[in-house]
Amino acid sequence: MAEETAALKVVRDEENNRYEAWSGDALAGIAAYRERGDRTVFTHTEVEADFEGMGIAKALAAEALDDVVRRGRVIVPLCPFIADYLRKHDQYEEHVRWPEATA
C-alpha cells in the first residue's frame, strides 16, 4: 500500500476539469471540479476498481486541495468524499466555503 501511494503522481488536468492520480502509466483516480470565479467546486471523486483500498483517494484529495490553496482559490466541497476529508483535516478550514443546505 505505501509503495503504491509513494509512486502516485497527481496532476491537474485543466482541459477536463479534474485532478488525476496516476500510478505509473495507469489512471488510478480522479477528482472532478468546476471553477467559478475564485472558487474551485469539487463535484466527484472516483478511484478505479484495481486501485481501491490503497489510499489513492486520500492522496488525491490532499494533493488537489493543496494545489487549490497554493493557487489562492476557495474550496467548495459538493463531493461527499472531499467534504468528509475536509472535516477530518482542519488545516484547510480557512479556505473552505461550505455549500448552502438545500431544502
C-alpha positions in Angstrom: 0.0 0.0 0.0 2.7 2.5 1.0 4.6 1.6 -2.2 1.5 2.3 -4.4 0.9 5.8 -2.9 4.6 6.6 -2.9 4.7 6.1 -6.6 1.5 8.0 -7.1 1.6 11.2 -9.2 -1.3 13.7 -9.0 -1.7 16.3 -11.8 -4.3 18.9 -12.6 -5.9 18.4 -16.0 -7.4 21.8 -16.7 -8.8 20.8 -20.0 -11.0 18.1 -18.4 -11.6 20.0 -15.1 -10.2 17.3 -12.9 -7.2 16.2 -10.8 -5.8 12.9 -11.9 -3.9 10.3 -9.8 -1.5 8.2 -11.9 0.2 5.1 -10.7 2.9 4.6 -13.4 1.0 4.9 -16.7 -2.3 3.8 -15.2 -5.0 6.3 -14.3 -5.9 5.4 -10.7 -8.4 8.0 -9.8 -9.9 11.4 -10.5 -11.3 14.3 -8.5 -13.6 16.4 -10.8 -14.2 20.1 -10.2 -15.7 23.3 -11.7 -14.1 26.7 -11.3 -16.5 29.6 -10.6 -14.8 32.9 -10.0 -12.3 32.4 -7.2 -13.9 29.1 -6.2 -13.0 25.5 -7.1 -16.1 23.4 -6.6 -15.3 19.7 -6.2 -18.1 17.6 -7.6 -17.0 14.0 -7.7 -14.1 11.7 -6.7 -13.6 8.3 -8.1 -10.9 5.6 -7.8 -10.6 2.8 -10.4 -11.5 -0.7 -9.0 -8.0 -2.0 -9.4 -6.7 0.7 -7.0 -9.4 0.6 -4.3 -8.3 0.3 -0.7 -4.8 1.7 -1.4 -5.3 5.2 -0.1 -5.4 6.7 -3.6 -8.5 8.8 -2.9 -6.9 10.3 0.3 -3.7 11.1 -1.5 -5.6 12.6 -4.5 -7.7 14.7 -2.1 -4.6 16.0 -0.3 -2.7 16.9 -3.4 -5.8 18.5 -5.1 -6.7 20.6 -2.0 -3.1 21.7 -1.5 -3.0 22.8 -5.1 -6.2 24.8 -4.8 -4.8 26.5 -1.6 -1.4 27.3 -3.3 -3.3 28.9 -6.2 -5.2 31.2 -3.7 -8.6 29.7 -4.5 -11.6 28.8 -2.3 -12.6 25.2 -1.9 -16.3 24.3 -2.2 -16.9 20.6 -1.4 -20.0 19.3 -3.2 -18.4 15.9 -3.5 -19.2 13.8 -0.3 -15.6 12.3 -0.2 -13.9 15.7 -0.4 -16.4 17.1 2.2 -15.6 14.2 4.6 -11.8 14.6 4.0 -12.1 18.3 4.9 -14.0 17.6 8.1 -11.0 15.4 9.2 -8.3 17.8 8.1 -8.9 21.2 9.7 -5.8 22.8 8.1 -8.0 23.7 5.1 -10.7 25.3 7.2 -9.9 28.9 6.3 -10.0 28.1 2.6 -13.4 26.3 2.6 -16.8 27.7 1.8 -19.4 25.0 2.6 -22.3 24.9 0.2 -25.7 26.1 1.4 -28.0 23.4 2.6 -30.8 22.8 0.2 -34.4 22.3 1.4 
